[in-house]
Amino acid sequence: MAKSRVVQTLPEAVISIVGAGMQIRGDCESSDTIRIEGTVEGSVRAEKAVVIGKGGSVIGDVTTADAKIAGSVKGILDINSRLELASTARIDGEIRTARLQLDEGGVVNGTVSVGRKEDVQLTMDKGAKRSAGR
């Protein structure tokens, strides 16, 4: 008698894609990964990752665990783990991340906070107290 084998498959990762030439006005939210090759005017929130391609742009805030950006963002980047900015990336706004990689040629205009959120908040609190004492 032949033995039957049960093969379990892992659930596939779900990637939501905003394609090139596509424009979304409103907020995007995913429990997995969002890839943007077009334009999003609104906030972008993904539990796992946000990838913005060379031709992609976001006008709004981006919140996720990991992000790879080769396009542009105008807003706040709140990245819990790792942010990678390619040489073609352009950021106008605020960056808050635990780890940052910025390739030569990438442009950042605004404030940058790198480190664990607790450490960044502690440093900001101390700075505010020093400014208030002047």
N, C-alpha and C positions, 0 to 999 in steps of 0.2 A: 504494500500500500504506500502510495506516494505521500510524503509529508508536505503540507502546505506551509509556505513561509509568508508571514505577514511583514510587509515592509512599511515602516512608518516614515512618513515624509514630514519634514519640518515646514511650518507655515512660511510661505514666501513673504519676503519683505514687500511692503506696499509703498510704492513711490508715486506720489502725485506730481504731475508735470504741467507746468504752465509753458506751453510751447512758444517757439519764436514767432513773432507777429501777433501773439495773443495778448490782450490787455484786460486786466481784471481791476475793477473798482470795488473795493470792499475787502474785508478781512479774510485771510486763509488760515485754516487750522487743520492739522493732521496728527494722528496718533503715531505716525511713522516718519517718513522723509518727504520733503517737498523740494522739487527741482524747478528752478525758474530760469527760462530762456527768453521769456517775454517781459512784460511790465506788470507789476502789482502796485496799485495805489491803495494802500491800507496796511494793516499789520499782518505779519506772517508769524505763525506759531506752529512748531512741529516738535513732538516729543523726542525724536531721535536726531534728525539733522535737517539742515537747509543748505542746498547747493544753488548758487547763483552763477549761471554761465556767463561767458564773456559778453554776450549781447543782452543779458538779463539786467533788470533794474527793479528796485523796490523803493517806493516813496512811502515810508512808514517804518514802524519798529519791527525788529526781527528778534524772536525769542526761541531758543532751542538749546539742545545739549552740545552739538557740534555743528560747525558751519565751514563751508568752503566757498569763497567768494572770488569770482573773476570779473564780475560786472560792477554795478554801482548800487549804493544804498544811501538814502538821505533819511536819517532817523537814528534811533537808538538800537545798537546791537547788544543784546543781553544774552551772552553765550555761557552756559554753565560749565563747559569743559574746555573745548579747543576751538580756536578760530584760526583759519588759514586764509590769508589774503594773497592772491596771485599778483603777478607783476602788472596785470591789467585792471586790478581792483581800484575803485575810487569810493571812499567813505566820507560823507559829510555829516557829522553828528557825533554821537557819543559811543564809545566802545567799553563794554564791561565784560571781561572774560577771565577765566582761570589761567589759560595759556594762549599765547599769540605767536603766529608765524607770519611775518610780512616779507614777501619776496621783493627784491630790488625793483623799483619802478612803481610799486603800489603806492597810492596816495591816500593819506588820512588827514582830514581837516576836522579838528574838534578835540575832545578830551578822550584820553585812553586810561583805563584802569585795568591793570593786569594783576592777578593773584586771586587767592580764595576770597569769596565774598566777605567773609568775616574779617580778613586782614584788610581788604580795601575799605570796608566801612569804618574800621578802627582808625585807619590813617585819615580818612575824610573827617571823622569826628574830631581828631586831634587838630587837624588843620583849621577847622571851624572855630575851635576854642582859642587857638592862637590868634586868628583874625579878629575875634571878638574882644580880645585883651588889648588890642592896639589902640 
